[in-house]
Amino acid sequence: MRTKGIGPQGLGLKGNNGYSIGSPAKFKAHKMHSKSGKTVMANTKQDHLDLKEKGYGHTPSPTKKKDACYTKVAARYKGGNSAYRSGAMVKCRKVGAANWGNKSK
């Protein structure tokens, strides 16, 4: 009966499935994005850490355009999204922001 070899760190004869144990991961250059929309390349790990300290991230922050109806309805219906607010937004966009909220007799 043949016993299995223990190998390095008890991971079998091949070790860690052929991967060297404790080898540093290679850094891959990638883009970093600021909150203002500026994009910079991080070529080294040190660049990456410096940009992280300055507030850069991996994904660009989305810029949402808010129309006049959004601001008018949001001012009237405070407290997040609701069915009333959503319906008012639809009505405002239907008649136009200039005409929404004015009483008609």
C-alpha angles and dihedrals in degrees: 000000000000119000123215116253115246096220126182114343092351094290099127131261095306093050113217096000091289096310116123113245117240096009113149116247114248114249115238118207113240144162123270122200130211125213090250091059100258116142124209131178117238104208099171136033089249091054088051093052092046092051091047089056090051091055101261119146140191098252126052114246112245117242110216117201112218117203128213092263091056093054094044094048093042090054091055100038107045125178106067129285120342138160091255092052092047092051092048089051090054093048092047092052090048097055098027131254094267092058100036116104095020114119116237121205 
